[in-house]
Amino acid sequence: MKNRFTIFNTPIVALLWDLLVVYCAYTLCRAVFLALNWSLYAGTITFSHGLELYGAGLLFDTPAILYTNAVILLMFLLPLHWKEHPAYYRVARWIYTIVNSIAVYMNLMDCVYFPFTGKRTTASVFAEFSNEGTGEMLKIFGGQFLSHWYLVLLAGVVTWAFWKLFRPRPNSVITRQASSLKRYYVIQVISLLLAIPLCIGAIRGGFTKATRPITISNANQYVNRPVETGIVLNTPFSIFRTLKKTPFVVPEYMSDEESLAIYTPLHQPNDSAAFTPRNVVVIILESFSKQHFGFYNRTLRGGTYQGFTPFLDSLLTTSALTFRYSYANGRKSIEGMPSVLSSLPNFVEPLFLTPASLNSMSGLARELGENKGYTTAFFHGAQNGSMGFQAFARATGFQRYYGRTEYNADPNFHGDDDFDGTWAIWDEEFFQFYAQQMSEMHEPFMTALFSASSHDPFVVPEKYQGRFPQGERPLQQCIAYTDYALKRFFETASRQPWFKNTLFVITADHVSQQIDPYYCTSLGNYAVPIIFYAPGDQSLRGYDEHSIVEQIDIMPTVLGYLHYDRPYIAFGLNLLKANSQGFALHWLPESSSYEYVQGNYAIQFDGKQVTAAYKFRTDSTFSHNVLHTMPQDTLQGMTRQMQAIIQQYMQRMTTDNLTIKHKP
């Protein structure tokens, strides 16, 4: 009986069995979490939605289980026959039981801790309790855990189950005979080669190039309310994924009262005009730096520069409002989205890669959708879930999401025949799909589209080969192609009944492949267009050559234009308000510092002191540091304003204070 062979004694099958047991333990923890926190969900969750949340939870359980069982995976898949010995699996059994028991204890402790924080515990807990030490942390968390005796009992039962259900049992391991070694090594090597890419894909959350490694923010993709992320996520995953993310730290530049007196992101309605329910369409163009436009650069480049955006240039010349000094708030797509649609700047770390991604957040979609009855939708022609956009859209109030899946399901288009082979549906076709979907929506609506074709590897559809100018960089022919796709979109949109009742906002997510020295400075690396176009309103036109504008100004400007009559949180300014000269504040990752632009100066701040200052309007290449010659009252005023903004941002991020709780 001791050496009887069973299928569960083979390393591969035994490993799969052991992992299945861990999945069951995580599912049990999720059920306990839901039961203990049922009061948070009872009023809104349905059985079918609960099953969806459980299914989504498996996507986050998988990386956590693979992380915690990495040693076990290696021990089982190692293609060496000498490991088939009872002592080897005795050690494996201890490791398996200990690491998975710790993971279960973390999940069970969070069942108790979650109601106090509203989110799963992340690595920031180590910073939050850094002054207490390990002993105090164990006392804080362990004390609550131990006071719930039934959780202690359950934890003991799960640990016992891990030990008893482990396979292969050490006393039943069969020593391999020489005749079976060849077969053994073939199976083990093949299993190892298959397991490596499968584990990598499972940990990343997908296998395609367009898939970013999933983070805690991706949980927002599957929930209807932020608090539901607690069901989808598990605590080991939340800690692993935030270990290397620097938590937001609240600086103490001044008292809270003083910082609020200098600057507040709370916008109060002060407009007596009635709310105007216009449609709002926000178009975010991949990598559309200002340097690719003819309109913005004809003076800079001698008056003859044509650029790569003839359609947008014509729009800017005759029909839209735009700005000479307009900037992005980040350098990545994932940084641009919160800035454009939620007026949340990017400081230190991308918001959606930090624990703060689980904060309650607002934005144009939530303010207009929940409070004004707008239909809201987000469009991106890539694989659904790509780049974390679907999670972001869900977290900030978008009711619908249209991606490659929805495009392929529409019989009016050609599905994957229009796929660019790398990232997404070609812009021309997806923009037409966008126009069609809006024509089927109930008005008023608020939609946002993120383009994709002006992205590496920088190709255009085969039918357009040679049609667009090549430029100095491969990107520029793609810019020209997307500009043409926009022209066709507006031709279609202009024939729709909703067109003249719509405010269009056009901007870029970030810059890319800067060429001209003007755009290669720390400030030039953020120069993007910000365009407001209302075909039914002749007053919203012109070229503002004085104001300083950022992406975070888009949301308050749109809400101001609509005469929105409720308070909200936004870190930008209403550009249509009288005497609104604006400012720009962004993070410089290459120097780990801030850059603040106001009036005639741009100053750089390392978190403790101002290190440089430039007269950006006349010194476009930042050749002369005027820190020691600029007026000191101007420097002090700019520094205090900047510090107040940073302090307010960090404080609100760390305290989950980014929304206004409206009364029904």
DAMO-V475943 format. One record per backbone hydrogen bond with DSSP energy under -0.5 kcal/mol. CO is the residue of the C=O (numbers start at 1). NH is the residue of the N-H. If there is no record, write none. Layout:
co: (CO & CO)
nh: (NH & NH)
This chain:
co: (1 & 6 & 7 & 10 & 11 & 12 & 13 & 14 & 15 & 16 & 17 & 18 & 19 & 20 & 21 & 22 & 23 & 24 & 25 & 26 & 27 & 28 & 29 & 30 & 31 & 32 & 33 & 35 & 37 & 38 & 38 & 41 & 41 & 46 & 47 & 48 & 49 & 50 & 51 & 52 & 53 & 54 & 55 & 55 & 56 & 56 & 57 & 57 & 58 & 59 & 60 & 61 & 62 & 63 & 64 & 65 & 67 & 69 & 70 & 71 & 72 & 73 & 74 & 78 & 80 & 81 & 83 & 85 & 85 & 86 & 87 & 88 & 89 & 90 & 91 & 92 & 93 & 94 & 95 & 96 & 97 & 98 & 99 & 100 & 101 & 102 & 103 & 104 & 105 & 106 & 107 & 108 & 109 & 109 & 110 & 113 & 113 & 114 & 114 & 122 & 123 & 123 & 124 & 125 & 127 & 129 & 129 & 132 & 133 & 134 & 135 & 136 & 137 & 138 & 139 & 140 & 141 & 142 & 143 & 145 & 147 & 148 & 148 & 149 & 150 & 151 & 152 & 153 & 154 & 155 & 156 & 157 & 158 & 159 & 160 & 161 & 162 & 169 & 170 & 173 & 177 & 178 & 180 & 181 & 182 & 183 & 184 & 185 & 186 & 187 & 188 & 189 & 190 & 191 & 192 & 193 & 194 & 195 & 196 & 197 & 198 & 199 & 200 & 201 & 201 & 204 & 208 & 210 & 210 & 215 & 216 & 217 & 218 & 219 & 220 & 225 & 226 & 227 & 228 & 228 & 229 & 234 & 235 & 236 & 237 & 238 & 238 & 239 & 239 & 240 & 242 & 244 & 249 & 255 & 256 & 257 & 258 & 259 & 265 & 265 & 266 & 267 & 270 & 275 & 276 & 279 & 280 & 281 & 281 & 282 & 282 & 283 & 283 & 284 & 284 & 285 & 285 & 287 & 288 & 289 & 290 & 292 & 294 & 294 & 297 & 298 & 299 & 301 & 309 & 310 & 311 & 312 & 313 & 314 & 315 & 315 & 320 & 321 & 322 & 324 & 325 & 326 & 327 & 329 & 329 & 332 & 332 & 333 & 335 & 336 & 337 & 338 & 338 & 339 & 341 & 343 & 343 & 345 & 346 & 347 & 350 & 351 & 354 & 355 & 356 & 363 & 364 & 365 & 366 & 366 & 367 & 368 & 368 & 369 & 375 & 376 & 377 & 378 & 379 & 381 & 382 & 383 & 385 & 386 & 388 & 389 & 390 & 391 & 392 & 393 & 394 & 395 & 396 & 400 & 401 & 402 & 403 & 404 & 405 & 406 & 407 & 409 & 410 & 414 & 415 & 416 & 418 & 423 & 424 & 426 & 427 & 428 & 429 & 430 & 431 & 432 & 433 & 434 & 435 & 436 & 437 & 438 & 444 & 445 & 446 & 447 & 448 & 449 & 449 & 450 & 453 & 455 & 461 & 462 & 464 & 464 & 470 & 473 & 474 & 474 & 475 & 475 & 476 & 477 & 478 & 479 & 480 & 481 & 482 & 483 & 484 & 485 & 486 & 487 & 488 & 489 & 490 & 492 & 493 & 496 & 498 & 499 & 501 & 502 & 503 & 504 & 505 & 506 & 507 & 516 & 517 & 521 & 523 & 524 & 526 & 526 & 527 & 529 & 531 & 532 & 533 & 533 & 534 & 537 & 539 & 542 & 542 & 543 & 544 & 547 & 547 & 549 & 550 & 551 & 552 & 552 & 553 & 554 & 555 & 556 & 557 & 558 & 559 & 560 & 562 & 568 & 568 & 573 & 574 & 577 & 579 & 581 & 584 & 586 & 587 & 588 & 588 & 588 & 593 & 594 & 595 & 596 & 597 & 598 & 600 & 601 & 602 & 603 & 604 & 604 & 605 & 609 & 612 & 613 & 614 & 614 & 615 & 615 & 618 & 619 & 623 & 624 & 626 & 626 & 631 & 632 & 633 & 634 & 635 & 636 & 637 & 638 & 639 & 640 & 641 & 642 & 643 & 644 & 645 & 646 & 647 & 648 & 649 & 650 & 651 & 652 & 653 & 660)
nh: (4 & 9 & 10 & 14 & 15 & 16 & 17 & 18 & 19 & 20 & 21 & 22 & 23 & 24 & 25 & 26 & 27 & 28 & 29 & 30 & 31 & 32 & 33 & 34 & 35 & 36 & 37 & 38 & 40 & 41 & 42 & 44 & 45 & 50 & 51 & 52 & 53 & 54 & 55 & 56 & 57 & 58 & 58 & 59 & 59 & 60 & 60 & 61 & 62 & 63 & 64 & 65 & 66 & 67 & 68 & 69 & 70 & 73 & 74 & 75 & 76 & 77 & 78 & 80 & 83 & 84 & 85 & 88 & 89 & 90 & 91 & 92 & 93 & 94 & 95 & 96 & 97 & 98 & 99 & 100 & 101 & 102 & 103 & 104 & 105 & 106 & 107 & 108 & 109 & 110 & 111 & 112 & 112 & 113 & 114 & 116 & 117 & 117 & 118 & 125 & 126 & 127 & 128 & 129 & 130 & 132 & 133 & 136 & 137 & 138 & 139 & 140 & 141 & 142 & 143 & 144 & 145 & 146 & 147 & 148 & 149 & 151 & 152 & 153 & 154 & 155 & 156 & 157 & 158 & 159 & 160 & 161 & 162 & 163 & 164 & 165 & 166 & 172 & 173 & 175 & 180 & 181 & 184 & 185 & 186 & 187 & 188 & 189 & 190 & 191 & 192 & 193 & 194 & 195 & 196 & 197 & 198 & 199 & 200 & 201 & 202 & 203 & 204 & 205 & 206 & 214 & 211 & 212 & 387 & 218 & 219 & 220 & 221 & 222 & 223 & 228 & 229 & 230 & 231 & 232 & 233 & 238 & 239 & 240 & 241 & 123 & 242 & 242 & 243 & 243 & 245 & 246 & 251 & 259 & 260 & 261 & 262 & 263 & 267 & 570 & 268 & 568 & 272 & 277 & 278 & 503 & 447 & 283 & 505 & 284 & 449 & 285 & 507 & 286 & 451 & 288 & 509 & 289 & 529 & 292 & 293 & 308 & 297 & 298 & 301 & 303 & 302 & 304 & 313 & 314 & 315 & 316 & 317 & 318 & 319 & 320 & 542 & 532 & 544 & 326 & 549 & 528 & 551 & 346 & 587 & 335 & 336 & 337 & 339 & 340 & 341 & 342 & 344 & 343 & 364 & 345 & 571 & 347 & 587 & 349 & 353 & 354 & 357 & 358 & 359 & 367 & 368 & 369 & 370 & 371 & 371 & 372 & 374 & 373 & 446 & 400 & 448 & 402 & 450 & 425 & 404 & 386 & 388 & 389 & 392 & 393 & 394 & 395 & 396 & 398 & 397 & 361 & 366 & 378 & 403 & 380 & 407 & 408 & 409 & 410 & 410 & 411 & 413 & 417 & 418 & 419 & 426 & 383 & 420 & 430 & 431 & 432 & 433 & 434 & 435 & 436 & 437 & 438 & 439 & 440 & 440 & 441 & 375 & 280 & 377 & 282 & 379 & 284 & 451 & 381 & 455 & 458 & 464 & 465 & 467 & 468 & 477 & 476 & 477 & 478 & 478 & 479 & 480 & 481 & 482 & 483 & 484 & 485 & 486 & 487 & 488 & 489 & 490 & 491 & 492 & 493 & 494 & 495 & 496 & 499 & 501 & 502 & 279 & 504 & 281 & 533 & 283 & 531 & 285 & 519 & 520 & 525 & 526 & 527 & 328 & 528 & 290 & 508 & 506 & 321 & 504 & 535 & 537 & 540 & 541 & 322 & 544 & 545 & 324 & 325 & 549 & 327 & 553 & 554 & 556 & 572 & 557 & 558 & 559 & 560 & 561 & 562 & 564 & 563 & 276 & 267 & 570 & 575 & 577 & 580 & 581 & 548 & 597 & 595 & 589 & 591 & 592 & 593 & 588 & 605 & 586 & 603 & 584 & 601 & 617 & 598 & 614 & 596 & 611 & 612 & 594 & 606 & 604 & 626 & 602 & 616 & 618 & 619 & 620 & 622 & 625 & 626 & 629 & 630 & 635 & 636 & 637 & 638 & 639 & 640 & 641 & 642 & 643 & 644 & 645 & 646 & 647 & 648 & 649 & 650 & 651 & 652 & 653 & 654 & 655 & 657 & 656 & 662)
